[in-house]
Amino acid sequence: MKARAKLSIILPVLNEARGIAETLAALRLLAAEIIVVDGGSDDATPVIAQGLADQLITAPRGRARQMNAGAAVARGDILLFLHADTLLPVGADQCVIAAVAAGAEWGRFDVRITGESLWLPLIAVLMNRRSRLTGIATGDQAIFVCREVFAALGGFPAQPLMEDIELSRRLKAQSPPACLRERVLTSGRRWEKHGVLRTVLLMWSLRLRYFFGADPQTLARAYGYASD
């Protein structure tokens, strides 16, 4: 892949009007195509995104389905999947392109978590170390992947939870990830809303159950996602 290959950044969104403008404004400073995939927002998210994204499309609700829909219309040779409440570091586009030019087929960033809880910095450190040890990335870490590799694997699996873990497993079977030390800045709202330690324990439990073969639909209900 050429070092100057174009990067496409894909954001699945649902009712993100409060913060989507900040995220997209920061992305416009990068040399990248910005694709927002709305899953049926009933707030001003689509209106805000329309003026800041290169493409705004709609898709059936569900992060995996939305990200696959964005990948299908992307023009870049490298795809980066970003949560709406996550900010990329300065120069993220060049970091990703350099990693791919050096031979990486996929990778992710380290993460820093914002919020008031004193536990959040520790959680971020543990996330980064665990990812390096296991070769598994989560969506909070802004996973990127070469377009051809993503297509060959069939994209994200059509499941309501753990789609990032499953894609990482499949990618890892082909090649190790590029673990970039530059940090994305992600919101700690999910942890603080339901209690930091409670959320951590819940996620560990869900991942352990997934590892032993639990149905993603069942896990999604346990996490609090409504059934489709």
ChimeraX attribute file (.defattr): number of C-alpha atoms within 10 A of each C-alpha:
attribute: neighborCount
match mode: 1-to-1
recipient: residues
	/A:1	14
	/A:2	10
	/A:3	13
	/A:4	11
	/A:5	16
	/A:6	17
	/A:7	26
	/A:8	26
	/A:9	25
	/A:10	29
	/A:11	27
	/A:12	27
	/A:13	27
	/A:14	19
	/A:15	17
	/A:16	20
	/A:17	19
	/A:18	12
	/A:19	14
	/A:20	23
	/A:21	18
	/A:22	14
	/A:23	19
	/A:24	21
	/A:25	13
	/A:26	13
	/A:27	22
	/A:28	14
	/A:29	11
	/A:30	17
	/A:31	14
	/A:32	22
	/A:33	19
	/A:34	24
	/A:35	28
	/A:36	29
	/A:37	29
	/A:38	26
	/A:39	20
	/A:40	16
	/A:41	15
	/A:42	11
	/A:43	13
	/A:44	13
	/A:45	21
	/A:46	25
	/A:47	11
	/A:48	17
	/A:49	26
	/A:50	14
	/A:51	12
	/A:52	19
	/A:53	23
	/A:54	15
	/A:55	17
	/A:56	18
	/A:57	18
	/A:58	17
	/A:59	17
	/A:60	14
	/A:61	18
	/A:62	20
	/A:63	26
	/A:64	21
	/A:65	22
	/A:66	24
	/A:67	25
	/A:68	23
	/A:69	21
	/A:70	28
	/A:71	25
	/A:72	12
	/A:73	13
	/A:74	21
	/A:75	16
	/A:76	17
	/A:77	17
	/A:78	26
	/A:79	27
	/A:80	25
	/A:81	24
	/A:82	24
	/A:83	20
	/A:84	24
	/A:85	19
	/A:86	25
	/A:87	22
	/A:88	21
	/A:89	16
	/A:90	15
	/A:91	12
	/A:92	20
	/A:93	20
	/A:94	16
	/A:95	16
	/A:96	25
	/A:97	22
	/A:98	16
	/A:99	18
	/A:100	22
	/A:101	15
	/A:102	12
	/A:103	11
	/A:104	20
	/A:105	24
	/A:106	27
	/A:107	27
	/A:108	29
	/A:109	27
	/A:110	22
	/A:111	27
	/A:112	24
	/A:113	23
	/A:114	16
	/A:115	15
	/A:116	11
	/A:117	13
	/A:118	10
	/A:119	14
	/A:120	20
	/A:121	17
	/A:122	12
	/A:123	17
	/A:124	17
	/A:125	15
	/A:126	13
	/A:127	18
	/A:128	24
	/A:129	13
	/A:130	13
	/A:131	19
	/A:132	17
	/A:133	8
	/A:134	11
	/A:135	20
	/A:136	23
	/A:137	27
	/A:138	19
	/A:139	18
	/A:140	24
	/A:141	27
	/A:142	24
	/A:143	23
	/A:144	28
	/A:145	24
	/A:146	21
	/A:147	22
	/A:148	13
	/A:149	15
	/A:150	21
	/A:151	14
	/A:152	8
	/A:153	12
	/A:154	12
	/A:155	19
	/A:156	23
	/A:157	17
	/A:158	14
	/A:159	17
	/A:160	21
	/A:161	24
	/A:162	21
	/A:163	20
	/A:164	20
	/A:165	19
	/A:166	19
	/A:167	21
	/A:168	23
	/A:169	15
	/A:170	14
	/A:171	21
	/A:172	18
	/A:173	10
	/A:174	12
	/A:175	14
	/A:176	17
	/A:177	23
	/A:178	22
	/A:179	21
	/A:180	19
	/A:181	12
	/A:182	17
	/A:183	20
	/A:184	23
	/A:185	19
	/A:186	21
	/A:187	19
	/A:188	19
	/A:189	15
	/A:190	11
	/A:191	18
	/A:192	17
	/A:193	9
	/A:194	11
	/A:195	12
	/A:196	19
	/A:197	14
	/A:198	11
	/A:199	16
	/A:200	14
	/A:201	11
	/A:202	14
	/A:203	15
	/A:204	11
	/A:205	13
	/A:206	21
	/A:207	17
	/A:208	12
	/A:209	14
	/A:210	18
	/A:211	11
	/A:212	9
	/A:213	9
	/A:214	13
	/A:215	12
	/A:216	18
	/A:217	17
	/A:218	15
	/A:219	20
	/A:220	17
	/A:221	13
	/A:222	13
	/A:223	14
	/A:224	8
	/A:225	14
	/A:226	10
	/A:227	9
	/A:228	8
